[in-house]
């Protein structure tokens, strides 16, 4: 599974927000809570993973439901859950925040180190 493009991320985020769960809570779930969660949201989870697999404007729309059906029927539930956690983990914007903090620290008006005093 590749990193989803922006359009797939938007579709995944819409579905994720409709589920009304938090990523930090999902990581703390017990075995029974994970079973109950997957019982309730298997179809949505498989569609979100399918959006991560099948990318593109037309192909994502046409092939999402057949791929999600194949994932539900051919993939082990634990592997489906792990793939879903990977797809949700790509939605994190923390690396972008690190870049912004680095740019704030850098002062482009200071001279480079290579320029010595003459």
Backbone atoms as SQL, in Angstrom:
CREATE TABLE atoms (id INTEGER PRIMARY KEY, chain TEXT, resi INTEGER, resn TEXT, atom TEXT, x REAL, y REAL, z REAL);
INSERT INTO atoms VALUES
  (1, 'A', 1, 'UNK', 'N', 0.854, -1.173, 0.000),
  (2, 'A', 1, 'UNK', 'CA', 0.000, 0.000, 0.000),
  (3, 'A', 1, 'UNK', 'C', 0.898, 1.234, 0.000),
  (4, 'A', 2, 'UNK', 'N', 0.647, 2.119, -0.944),
  (5, 'A', 2, 'UNK', 'CA', 1.416, 3.347, -1.051),
  (6, 'A', 2, 'UNK', 'C', 0.761, 4.446, -0.215),
  (7, 'A', 3, 'UNK', 'N', 1.479, 5.538, -0.055),
  (8, 'A', 3, 'UNK', 'CA', 0.922, 6.680, 0.672),
  (9, 'A', 3, 'UNK', 'C', -0.183, 7.277, -0.192),
  (10, 'A', 4, 'UNK', 'N', -1.388, 7.460, 0.361),
  (11, 'A', 4, 'UNK', 'CA', -2.486, 7.995, -0.441),
  (12, 'A', 4, 'UNK', 'C', -2.209, 9.420, -0.912),
  (13, 'A', 5, 'UNK', 'N', -2.713, 9.748, -2.112),
  (14, 'A', 5, 'UNK', 'CA', -2.587, 11.109, -2.597),
  (15, 'A', 5, 'UNK', 'C', -3.583, 12.012, -1.867),
  (16, 'A', 6, 'UNK', 'N', -3.573, 13.291, -2.191),
  (17, 'A', 6, 'UNK', 'CA', -4.392, 14.247, -1.453),
  (18, 'A', 6, 'UNK', 'C', -5.880, 13.949, -1.584),
  (19, 'A', 7, 'UNK', 'N', -6.332, 13.601, -2.777),
  (20, 'A', 7, 'UNK', 'CA', -7.751, 13.316, -2.964),
  (21, 'A', 7, 'UNK', 'C', -8.186, 12.104, -2.138),
  (22, 'A', 8, 'UNK', 'N', -7.359, 11.066, -2.130),
  (23, 'A', 8, 'UNK', 'CA', -7.676, 9.886, -1.325),
  (24, 'A', 8, 'UNK', 'C', -7.652, 10.223, 0.164),
  (25, 'A', 9, 'UNK', 'N', -6.716, 11.070, 0.568),
  (26, 'A', 9, 'UNK', 'CA', -6.657, 11.485, 1.972),
  (27, 'A', 9, 'UNK', 'C', -7.902, 12.246, 2.384),
  (28, 'A', 10, 'UNK', 'N', -8.411, 13.079, 1.492),
  (29, 'A', 10, 'UNK', 'CA', -9.637, 13.826, 1.802),
  (30, 'A', 10, 'UNK', 'C', -10.801, 12.858, 1.966),
  (31, 'A', 11, 'UNK', 'N', -10.912, 11.891, 1.078),
  (32, 'A', 11, 'UNK', 'CA', -11.988, 10.892, 1.185),
  (33, 'A', 11, 'UNK', 'C', -11.852, 10.081, 2.469),
  (34, 'A', 12, 'UNK', 'N', -10.614, 9.669, 2.787),
  (35, 'A', 12, 'UNK', 'CA', -10.383, 8.897, 4.009),
  (36, 'A', 12, 'UNK', 'C', -10.723, 9.735, 5.228),
  (37, 'A', 13, 'UNK', 'N', -10.325, 11.005, 5.226),
  (38, 'A', 13, 'UNK', 'CA', -10.584, 11.845, 6.396),
  (39, 'A', 13, 'UNK', 'C', -12.075, 12.092, 6.590),
  (40, 'A', 14, 'UNK', 'N', -12.839, 12.219, 5.513),
  (41, 'A', 14, 'UNK', 'CA', -14.298, 12.371, 5.642),
  (42, 'A', 14, 'UNK', 'C', -14.910, 11.148, 6.315),
  (43, 'A', 15, 'UNK', 'N', -14.488, 9.971, 5.865),
  (44, 'A', 15, 'UNK', 'CA', -15.034, 8.741, 6.440),
  (45, 'A', 15, 'UNK', 'C', -14.589, 8.572, 7.886),
  (46, 'A', 16, 'UNK', 'N', -13.332, 8.912, 8.164),
  (47, 'A', 16, 'UNK', 'CA', -12.794, 8.782, 9.521),
  (48, 'A', 16, 'UNK', 'C', -13.535, 9.707, 10.489),
  (49, 'A', 17, 'UNK', 'N', -13.783, 10.932, 10.086),
  (50, 'A', 17, 'UNK', 'CA', -14.474, 11.881, 10.969),
  (51, 'A', 17, 'UNK', 'C', -15.922, 11.483, 11.204),
  (52, 'A', 18, 'UNK', 'N', -16.549, 10.823, 10.243),
  (53, 'A', 18, 'UNK', 'CA', -17.923, 10.345, 10.437),
  (54, 'A', 18, 'UNK', 'C', -17.994, 9.222, 11.466),
  (55, 'A', 19, 'UNK', 'N', -16.882, 8.480, 11.627),
  (56, 'A', 19, 'UNK', 'CA', -16.860, 7.372, 12.581),
  (57, 'A', 19, 'UNK', 'C', -16.813, 7.874, 14.020),
  (58, 'A', 20, 'UNK', 'N', -16.365, 9.089, 14.241),
  (59, 'A', 20, 'UNK', 'CA', -16.346, 9.721, 15.568),
  (60, 'A', 20, 'UNK', 'C', -15.505, 8.922, 16.577),
  (61, 'A', 21, 'UNK', 'N', -14.276, 8.605, 16.186),
  (62, 'A', 21, 'UNK', 'CA', -13.316, 7.953, 17.083),
  (63, 'A', 21, 'UNK', 'C', -12.027, 8.772, 17.062),
  (64, 'A', 22, 'UNK', 'N', -11.179, 8.560, 18.069),
  (65, 'A', 22, 'UNK', 'CA', -9.904, 9.261, 18.145),
  (66, 'A', 22, 'UNK', 'C', -8.775, 8.256, 17.995),
  (67, 'A', 23, 'UNK', 'N', -7.743, 8.681, 17.297),
  (68, 'A', 23, 'UNK', 'CA', -6.597, 7.808, 17.013),
  (69, 'A', 23, 'UNK', 'C', -5.924, 7.353, 18.306),
  (70, 'A', 24, 'UNK', 'N', -5.786, 8.251, 19.265),
  (71, 'A', 24, 'UNK', 'CA', -5.135, 7.886, 20.532),
  (72, 'A', 24, 'UNK', 'C', -5.962, 6.856, 21.297),
  (73, 'A', 25, 'UNK', 'N', -7.287, 6.965, 21.210),
  (74, 'A', 25, 'UNK', 'CA', -8.149, 5.973, 21.862),
  (75, 'A', 25, 'UNK', 'C', -8.031, 4.611, 21.181),
  (76, 'A', 26, 'UNK', 'N', -7.913, 4.617, 19.857),
  (77, 'A', 26, 'UNK', 'CA', -7.808, 3.354, 19.119),
  (78, 'A', 26, 'UNK', 'C', -6.560, 2.571, 19.512),
  (79, 'A', 27, 'UNK', 'N', -5.464, 3.283, 19.756),
  (80, 'A', 27, 'UNK', 'CA', -4.233, 2.604, 20.132),
  (81, 'A', 27, 'UNK', 'C', -4.325, 1.953, 21.506),
  (82, 'A', 28, 'UNK', 'N', -5.204, 2.461, 22.373),
  (83, 'A', 28, 'UNK', 'CA', -5.329, 1.949, 23.738),
  (84, 'A', 28, 'UNK', 'C', -6.396, 0.870, 23.885),
  (85, 'A', 29, 'UNK', 'N', -7.123, 0.566, 22.802),
  (86, 'A', 29, 'UNK', 'CA', -8.203, -0.414, 22.893),
  (87, 'A', 29, 'UNK', 'C', -7.687, -1.785, 23.300),
  (88, 'A', 30, 'UNK', 'N', -8.499, -2.491, 24.072),
  (89, 'A', 30, 'UNK', 'CA', -8.212, -3.887, 24.409),
  (90, 'A', 30, 'UNK', 'C', -8.662, -4.769, 23.246),
  (91, 'A', 31, 'UNK', 'N', -8.406, -6.042, 23.356),
  (92, 'A', 31, 'UNK', 'CA', -8.780, -6.985, 22.305),
  (93, 'A', 31, 'UNK', 'C', -10.288, -6.972, 22.061),
  (94, 'A', 32, 'UNK', 'N', -11.063, -6.991, 23.129),
  (95, 'A', 32, 'UNK', 'CA', -12.516, -7.008, 23.006),
  (96, 'A', 32, 'UNK', 'C', -13.043, -5.710, 22.392),
  (97, 'A', 33, 'UNK', 'N', -12.433, -4.593, 22.764),
  (98, 'A', 33, 'UNK', 'CA', -12.850, -3.315, 22.196),
  (99, 'A', 33, 'UNK', 'C', -12.530, -3.248, 20.705),
  (100, 'A', 34, 'UNK', 'N', -11.382, -3.822, 20.314),
  (101, 'A', 34, 'UNK', 'CA', -11.038, -3.855, 18.891),
  (102, 'A', 34, 'UNK', 'C', -12.011, -4.730, 18.117),
  (103, 'A', 35, 'UNK', 'N', -12.390, -5.869, 18.712),
  (104, 'A', 35, 'UNK', 'CA', -13.373, -6.737, 18.057),
  (105, 'A', 35, 'UNK', 'C', -14.704, -6.021, 17.870),
  (106, 'A', 36, 'UNK', 'N', -15.155, -5.330, 18.891),
  (107, 'A', 36, 'UNK', 'CA', -16.414, -4.601, 18.803),
  (108, 'A', 36, 'UNK', 'C', -16.325, -3.471, 17.776),
  (109, 'A', 37, 'UNK', 'N', -15.190, -2.782, 17.754),
  (110, 'A', 37, 'UNK', 'CA', -15.006, -1.704, 16.787),
  (111, 'A', 37, 'UNK', 'C', -15.050, -2.241, 15.363),
  (112, 'A', 38, 'UNK', 'N', -14.336, -3.340, 15.117),
  (113, 'A', 38, 'UNK', 'CA', -14.327, -3.909, 13.771),
  (114, 'A', 38, 'UNK', 'C', -15.687, -4.483, 13.395),
  (115, 'A', 39, 'UNK', 'N', -16.438, -4.973, 14.368),
  (116, 'A', 39, 'UNK', 'CA', -17.790, -5.461, 14.089),
  (117, 'A', 39, 'UNK', 'C', -18.668, -4.315, 13.604),
  (118, 'A', 40, 'UNK', 'N', -18.526, -3.160, 14.220),
  (119, 'A', 40, 'UNK', 'CA', -19.362, -2.011, 13.866),
  (120, 'A', 40, 'UNK', 'C', -18.921, -1.327, 12.574),
  (121, 'A', 41, 'UNK', 'N', -17.600, -1.270, 12.345),
  (122, 'A', 41, 'UNK', 'CA', -17.092, -0.409, 11.282),
  (123, 'A', 41, 'UNK', 'C', -16.287, -1.148, 10.209),
  (124, 'A', 42, 'UNK', 'N', -16.510, -2.430, 10.018),
  (125, 'A', 42, 'UNK', 'CA', -15.713, -3.189, 9.061),
  (126, 'A', 42, 'UNK', 'C', -15.840, -2.642, 7.648),
  (127, 'A', 43, 'UNK', 'N', -17.037, -2.314, 7.233),
  (128, 'A', 43, 'UNK', 'CA', -17.254, -1.826, 5.874),
  (129, 'A', 43, 'UNK', 'C', -16.545, -0.491, 5.654),
  (130, 'A', 44, 'UNK', 'N', -16.655, 0.396, 6.613),
  (131, 'A', 44, 'UNK', 'CA', -16.008, 1.702, 6.489),
  (132, 'A', 44, 'UNK', 'C', -14.493, 1.563, 6.503),
  (133, 'A', 45, 'UNK', 'N', -13.982, 0.723, 7.386),
  (134, 'A', 45, 'UNK', 'CA', -12.537, 0.508, 7.474),
  (135, 'A', 45, 'UNK', 'C', -12.011, -0.066, 6.161),
  (136, 'A', 46, 'UNK', 'N', -12.702, -1.035, 5.601),
  (137, 'A', 46, 'UNK', 'CA', -12.233, -1.636, 4.345),
  (138, 'A', 46, 'UNK', 'C', -12.292, -0.631, 3.204),
  (139, 'A', 47, 'UNK', 'N', -13.281, 0.245, 3.185),
  (140, 'A', 47, 'UNK', 'CA', -13.339, 1.279, 2.141),
  (141, 'A', 47, 'UNK', 'C', -12.208, 2.281, 2.293),
  (142, 'A', 48, 'UNK', 'N', -11.848, 2.604, 3.536),
  (143, 'A', 48, 'UNK', 'CA', -10.747, 3.536, 3.753),
  (144, 'A', 48, 'UNK', 'C', -9.418, 2.931, 3.301),
  (145, 'A', 49, 'UNK', 'N', -9.205, 1.652, 3.577),
  (146, 'A', 49, 'UNK', 'CA', -7.995, 0.973, 3.123),
  (147, 'A', 49, 'UNK', 'C', -7.989, 0.881, 1.594),
  (148, 'A', 50, 'UNK', 'N', -9.151, 0.645, 1.004),
  (149, 'A', 50, 'UNK', 'CA', -9.244, 0.590, -0.462),
  (150, 'A', 50, 'UNK', 'C', -8.891, 1.934, -1.087),
  (151, 'A', 51, 'UNK', 'N', -9.273, 3.032, -0.450),
  (152, 'A', 51, 'UNK', 'CA', -8.871, 4.349, -0.951),
  (153, 'A', 51, 'UNK', 'C', -7.362, 4.525, -0.867),
  (154, 'A', 52, 'UNK', 'N', -6.727, 3.900, 0.098),
  (155, 'A', 52, 'UNK', 'CA', -5.276, 3.953, 0.183),
  (156, 'A', 52, 'UNK', 'C', -4.599, 3.109, -0.883),
  (157, 'A', 53, 'UNK', 'N', -5.266, 2.054, -1.325),
  (158, 'A', 53, 'UNK', 'CA', -4.689, 1.167, -2.339),
  (159, 'A', 53, 'UNK', 'C', -4.964, 1.692, -3.748),
  (160, 'A', 54, 'UNK', 'N', -6.223, 1.996, -4.025),
  (161, 'A', 54, 'UNK', 'CA', -6.623, 2.444, -5.359),
  (162, 'A', 54, 'UNK', 'C', -6.686, 3.964, -5.336),
  (163, 'A', 55, 'UNK', 'N', -5.771, 4.576, -6.054),
  (164, 'A', 55, 'UNK', 'CA', -5.697, 6.027, -6.036),
  (165, 'A', 55, 'UNK', 'C', -6.135, 6.580, -7.386),
  (166, 'A', 56, 'UNK', 'N', -6.382, 7.868, -7.410),
  (167, 'A', 56, 'UNK', 'CA', -6.754, 8.519, -8.654),
  (168, 'A', 56, 'UNK', 'C', -8.212, 8.930, -8.635),
  (169, 'A', 57, 'UNK', 'N', -8.526, 9.894, -9.479),
  (170, 'A', 57, 'UNK', 'CA', -9.869, 10.465, -9.482),
  (171, 'A', 57, 'UNK', 'C', -10.899, 9.456, -9.974),
  (172, 'A', 58, 'UNK', 'N', -10.703, 8.897, -11.152),
  (173, 'A', 58, 'UNK', 'CA', -11.681, 7.979, -11.726),
  (174, 'A', 58, 'UNK', 'C', -11.544, 6.576, -11.148),
  (175, 'A', 59, 'UNK', 'N', -10.326, 6.089, -11.087),
  (176, 'A', 59, 'UNK', 'CA', -10.106, 4.726, -10.607),
  (177, 'A', 59, 'UNK', 'C', -10.499, 4.577, -9.139),
  (178, 'A', 60, 'UNK', 'N', -10.240, 5.607, -8.347),
  (179, 'A', 60, 'UNK', 'CA', -10.624, 5.566, -6.939),
  (180, 'A', 60, 'UNK', 'C', -12.130, 5.464, -6.755),
  (181, 'A', 61, 'UNK', 'N', -12.870, 6.167, -7.601),
  (182, 'A', 61, 'UNK', 'CA', -14.338, 6.115, -7.512),
  (183, 'A', 61, 'UNK', 'C', -14.895, 4.793, -8.017),
  (184, 'A', 62, 'UNK', 'N', -14.334, 4.285, -9.108),
  (185, 'A', 62, 'UNK', 'CA', -14.888, 3.072, -9.720),
  (186, 'A', 62, 'UNK', 'C', -14.513, 1.795, -8.979),
  (187, 'A', 63, 'UNK', 'N', -13.290, 1.721, -8.501),
  (188, 'A', 63, 'UNK', 'CA', -12.791, 0.464, -7.961),
  (189, 'A', 63, 'UNK', 'C', -12.824, 0.372, -6.438),
  (190, 'A', 64, 'UNK', 'N', -13.266, 1.434, -5.752),
  (191, 'A', 64, 'UNK', 'CA', -13.198, 1.423, -4.299),
  (192, 'A', 64, 'UNK', 'C', -14.053, 0.324, -3.689),
  (193, 'A', 65, 'UNK', 'N', -15.293, 0.246, -4.058),
  (194, 'A', 65, 'UNK', 'CA', -16.187, -0.751, -3.452),
  (195, 'A', 65, 'UNK', 'C', -15.800, -2.194, -3.789),
  (196, 'A', 66, 'UNK', 'N', -15.433, -2.515, -5.054),
  (197, 'A', 66, 'UNK', 'CA', -14.981, -3.901, -5.310),
  (198, 'A', 66, 'UNK', 'C', -13.708, -4.265, -4.549),
  (199, 'A', 67, 'UNK', 'N', -12.758, -3.328, -4.449),
  (200, 'A', 67, 'UNK', 'CA', -11.526, -3.613, -3.708),
  (201, 'A', 67, 'UNK', 'C', -11.827, -3.773, -2.221),
  (202, 'A', 68, 'UNK', 'N', -12.721, -2.921, -1.688),
  (203, 'A', 68, 'UNK', 'CA', -13.110, -3.034, -0.277),
  (204, 'A', 68, 'UNK', 'C', -13.787, -4.378, -0.015),
  (205, 'A', 69, 'UNK', 'N', -14.633, -4.817, -0.922),
  (206, 'A', 69, 'UNK', 'CA', -15.287, -6.118, -0.774),
  (207, 'A', 69, 'UNK', 'C', -14.244, -7.237, -0.773),
  (208, 'A', 70, 'UNK', 'N', -13.259, -7.137, -1.685),
  (209, 'A', 70, 'UNK', 'CA', -12.212, -8.151, -1.747),
  (210, 'A', 70, 'UNK', 'C', -11.388, -8.155, -0.454),
  (211, 'A', 71, 'UNK', 'N', -11.111, -6.975, 0.085),
  (212, 'A', 71, 'UNK', 'CA', -10.356, -6.903, 1.338),
  (213, 'A', 71, 'UNK', 'C', -11.130, -7.545, 2.481),
  (214, 'A', 72, 'UNK', 'N', -12.433, -7.296, 2.540),
  (215, 'A', 72, 'UNK', 'CA', -13.249, -7.889, 3.617),
  (216, 'A', 72, 'UNK', 'C', -13.305, -9.395, 3.519),
  (217, 'A', 73, 'UNK', 'N', -13.305, -9.927, 2.306),
  (218, 'A', 73, 'UNK', 'CA', -13.471, -11.367, 2.130),
  (219, 'A', 73, 'UNK', 'C', -12.166, -12.145, 2.054),
  (220, 'A', 74, 'UNK', 'N', -11.065, -11.504, 1.699),
  (221, 'A', 74, 'UNK', 'CA', -9.813, -12.235, 1.498),
  (222, 'A', 74, 'UNK', 'C', -8.728, -11.893, 2.504),
  (223, 'A', 75, 'UNK', 'N', -8.912, -10.844, 3.262),
  (224, 'A', 75, 'UNK', 'CA', -7.851, -10.392, 4.160),
  (225, 'A', 75, 'UNK', 'C', -8.202, -10.750, 5.601),
  (226, 'A', 76, 'UNK', 'N', -7.199, -11.110, 6.365),
  (227, 'A', 76, 'UNK', 'CA', -7.403, -11.407, 7.782),
  (228, 'A', 76, 'UNK', 'C', -7.813, -10.112, 8.497),
  (229, 'A', 77, 'UNK', 'N', -8.771, -10.182, 9.421),
  (230, 'A', 77, 'UNK', 'CA', -9.230, -8.968, 10.105),
  (231, 'A', 77, 'UNK', 'C', -8.122, -8.204, 10.836),
  (232, 'A', 78, 'UNK', 'N', -7.165, -8.919, 11.402),
  (233, 'A', 78, 'UNK', 'CA', -6.071, -8.232, 12.093),
  (234, 'A', 78, 'UNK', 'C', -5.195, -7.473, 11.096),
  (235, 'A', 79, 'UNK', 'N', -4.964, -8.075, 9.933),
  (236, 'A', 79, 'UNK', 'CA', -4.178, -7.403, 8.902),
  (237, 'A', 79, 'UNK', 'C', -4.927, -6.201, 8.337),
  (238, 'A', 80, 'UNK', 'N', -6.245, -6.314, 8.208),
  (239, 'A', 80, 'UNK', 'CA', -7.055, -5.192, 7.745),
  (240, 'A', 80, 'UNK', 'C', -6.982, -4.035, 8.742),
  (241, 'A', 81, 'UNK', 'N', -7.039, -4.368, 10.011),
  (242, 'A', 81, 'UNK', 'CA', -6.933, -3.332, 11.044),
  (243, 'A', 81, 'UNK', 'C', -5.565, -2.653, 11.008),
  (244, 'A', 82, 'UNK', 'N', -4.503, -3.446, 10.833),
  (245, 'A', 82, 'UNK', 'CA', -3.156, -2.871, 10.748),
  (246, 'A', 82, 'UNK', 'C', -3.007, -1.975, 9.520),
  (247, 'A', 83, 'UNK', 'N', -3.550, -2.407, 8.388),
  (248, 'A', 83, 'UNK', 'CA', -3.488, -1.591, 7.176),
  (249, 'A', 83, 'UNK', 'C', -4.264, -0.296, 7.361),
  (250, 'A', 84, 'UNK', 'N', -5.383, -0.382, 8.072),
  (251, 'A', 84, 'UNK', 'CA', -6.177, 0.815, 8.341),
  (252, 'A', 84, 'UNK', 'C', -5.423, 1.782, 9.246),
  (253, 'A', 85, 'UNK', 'N', -4.754, 1.260, 10.265),
  (254, 'A', 85, 'UNK', 'CA', -3.973, 2.125, 11.154),
  (255, 'A', 85, 'UNK', 'C', -2.829, 2.794, 10.385),
  (256, 'A', 86, 'UNK', 'N', -2.239, 2.087, 9.418),
  (257, 'A', 86, 'UNK', 'CA', -1.202, 2.696, 8.581),
  (258, 'A', 86, 'UNK', 'C', -1.784, 3.808, 7.717),
  (259, 'A', 87, 'UNK', 'N', -2.966, 3.569, 7.143),
  (260, 'A', 87, 'UNK', 'CA', -3.598, 4.589, 6.300),
  (261, 'A', 87, 'UNK', 'C', -3.970, 5.817, 7.122),
  (262, 'A', 88, 'UNK', 'N', -4.457, 5.611, 8.331),
  (263, 'A', 88, 'UNK', 'CA', -4.804, 6.735, 9.205),
  (264, 'A', 88, 'UNK', 'C', -3.542, 7.440, 9.674),
  (265, 'A', 89, 'UNK', 'N', -2.477, 6.692, 9.903),
  (266, 'A', 89, 'UNK', 'CA', -1.224, 7.292, 10.349),
  (267, 'A', 89, 'UNK', 'C', -0.613, 8.232, 9.321),
  (268, 'A', 90, 'UNK', 'N', -0.931, 8.039, 8.037),
  (269, 'A', 90, 'UNK', 'CA', -0.410, 8.940, 7.009),
  (270, 'A', 90, 'UNK', 'C', -1.092, 10.298, 7.034),
  (271, 'A', 91, 'UNK', 'N', -2.172, 10.417, 7.770),
  (272, 'A', 91, 'UNK', 'CA', -2.903, 11.683, 7.835),
  (273, 'A', 91, 'UNK', 'C', -2.243, 12.659, 8.803),
  (274, 'A', 92, 'UNK', 'N', -1.227, 12.222, 9.520),
  (275, 'A', 92, 'UNK', 'CA', -0.570, 13.034, 10.525),
  (276, 'A', 92, 'UNK', 'C', 0.165, 14.211, 9.877),
  (277, 'A', 93, 'UNK', 'N', 0.022, 15.393, 10.451),
  (278, 'A', 93, 'UNK', 'CA', 0.674, 16.582, 9.903),
  (279, 'A', 93, 'UNK', 'C', 1.849, 17.036, 10.751),
  (280, 'A', 94, 'UNK', 'N', 2.316, 16.217, 11.671),
  (281, 'A', 94, 'UNK', 'CA', 3.422, 16.602, 12.547),
  (282, 'A', 94, 'UNK', 'C', 4.714, 16.870, 11.769),
  (283, 'A', 95, 'UNK', 'N', 5.108, 16.047, 10.767),
  (284, 'A', 95, 'UNK', 'CA', 6.333, 16.379, 10.043),
  (285, 'A', 95, 'UNK', 'C', 6.267, 17.763, 9.391),
  (286, 'A', 96, 'UNK', 'N', 5.106, 18.148, 8.896),
  (287, 'A', 96, 'UNK', 'CA', 4.946, 19.471, 8.314),
  (288, 'A', 96, 'UNK', 'C', 5.127, 20.544, 9.379),
  (289, 'A', 97, 'UNK', 'N', 4.644, 20.287, 10.574),
  (290, 'A', 97, 'UNK', 'CA', 4.840, 21.226, 11.682),
  (291, 'A', 97, 'UNK', 'C', 6.298, 21.392, 12.033),
  (292, 'A', 98, 'UNK', 'N', 7.081, 20.311, 11.939),
  (293, 'A', 98, 'UNK', 'CA', 8.519, 20.405, 12.197),
  (294, 'A', 98, 'UNK', 'C', 9.205, 21.301, 11.175),
  (295, 'A', 99, 'UNK', 'N', 8.794, 21.199, 9.926),
  (296, 'A', 99, 'UNK', 'CA', 9.370, 22.034, 8.877),
  (297, 'A', 99, 'UNK', 'C', 9.050, 23.504, 9.140),
  (298, 'A', 100, 'UNK', 'N', 7.820, 23.775, 9.563),
  (299, 'A', 100, 'UNK', 'CA', 7.442, 25.154, 9.852),
  (300, 'A', 100, 'UNK', 'C', 8.268, 25.702, 11.008),
  (301, 'A', 101, 'UNK', 'N', 8.466, 24.909, 12.069),
  (302, 'A', 101, 'UNK', 'CA', 9.280, 25.364, 13.194),
  (303, 'A', 101, 'UNK', 'C', 10.723, 25.611, 12.773),
  (304, 'A', 102, 'UNK', 'N', 11.255, 24.773, 11.905),
  (305, 'A', 102, 'UNK', 'CA', 12.612, 24.958, 11.409),
  (306, 'A', 102, 'UNK', 'C', 12.724, 26.242, 10.594),
  (307, 'A', 103, 'UNK', 'N', 11.735, 26.522, 9.775),
  (308, 'A', 103, 'UNK', 'CA', 11.750, 27.749, 8.973),
  (309, 'A', 103, 'UNK', 'C', 11.638, 28.989, 9.861),
  (310, 'A', 104, 'UNK', 'N', 10.917, 28.894, 10.963),
  (311, 'A', 104, 'UNK', 'CA', 10.804, 30.025, 11.874),
  (312, 'A', 104, 'UNK', 'C', 12.137, 30.318, 12.558),
  (313, 'A', 105, 'UNK', 'N', 12.897, 29.271, 12.864),
  (314, 'A', 105, 'UNK', 'CA', 14.171, 29.439, 13.555),
  (315, 'A', 105, 'UNK', 'C', 15.221, 30.033, 12.612),
  (316, 'A', 106, 'UNK', 'N', 15.160, 29.641, 11.362),
  (317, 'A', 106, 'UNK', 'CA', 16.143, 30.138, 10.398),
  (318, 'A', 106, 'UNK', 'C', 15.897, 31.617, 10.120),
  (319, 'A', 107, 'UNK', 'N', 16.957, 32.384, 10.113),
  (320, 'A', 107, 'UNK', 'CA', 16.875, 33.798, 9.781),
  (321, 'A', 107, 'UNK', 'C', 17.654, 33.994, 8.493),
  (322, 'A', 108, 'UNK', 'N', 16.954, 34.253, 7.410),
  (323, 'A', 108, 'UNK', 'CA', 17.598, 34.367, 6.111),
  (324, 'A', 108, 'UNK', 'C', 18.377, 35.672, 5.960),
  (325, 'A', 109, 'UNK', 'N', 18.179, 36.591, 6.888),
  (326, 'A', 109, 'UNK', 'CA', 18.893, 37.865, 6.803),
  (327, 'A', 109, 'UNK', 'C', 20.307, 37.785, 7.379),
  (328, 'A', 110, 'UNK', 'N', 20.628, 36.726, 8.107),
  (329, 'A', 110, 'UNK', 'CA', 21.977, 36.551, 8.641),
  (330, 'A', 110, 'UNK', 'C', 22.912, 36.092, 7.530),
  (331, 'A', 111, 'UNK', 'N', 24.181, 36.494, 7.565),
  (332, 'A', 111, 'UNK', 'CA', 25.113, 36.039, 6.529),
  (333, 'A', 111, 'UNK', 'C', 25.421, 34.554, 6.692),
  (334, 'A', 112, 'UNK', 'N', 25.760, 33.919, 5.576),
  (335, 'A', 112, 'UNK', 'CA', 26.145, 32.502, 5.603),
  (336, 'A', 112, 'UNK', 'C', 27.465, 32.329, 6.339),
  (337, 'A', 113, 'UNK', 'N', 27.735, 31.135, 6.807),
  (338, 'A', 113, 'UNK', 'CA', 28.984, 30.870, 7.519),
  (339, 'A', 113, 'UNK', 'C', 30.190, 30.935, 6.600),
  (340, 'A', 114, 'UNK', 'N', 29.983, 30.733, 5.320),
  (341, 'A', 114, 'UNK', 'CA', 31.103, 30.725, 4.383),
  (342, 'A', 114, 'UNK', 'C', 31.652, 32.136, 4.123),
  (343, 'A', 115, 'UNK', 'N', 30.849, 33.130, 4.407),
  (344, 'A', 115, 'UNK', 'CA', 31.294, 34.496, 4.184),
  (345, 'A', 115, 'UNK', 'C', 32.050, 34.984, 5.429),
  (346, 'A', 116, 'UNK', 'N', 33.351, 35.127, 5.278),
  (347, 'A', 116, 'UNK', 'CA', 34.162, 35.580, 6.394),
  (348, 'A', 116, 'UNK', 'C', 34.288, 37.099, 6.397),
  (349, 'A', 117, 'UNK', 'N', 34.730, 37.620, 7.507),
  (350, 'A', 117, 'UNK', 'CA', 34.949, 39.068, 7.598),
  (351, 'A', 117, 'UNK', 'C', 36.230, 39.440, 6.861),
  (352, 'A', 118, 'UNK', 'N', 36.194, 40.541, 6.180),
  (353, 'A', 118, 'UNK', 'CA', 37.384, 40.957, 5.418),
  (354, 'A', 118, 'UNK', 'C', 37.987, 42.164, 6.025);
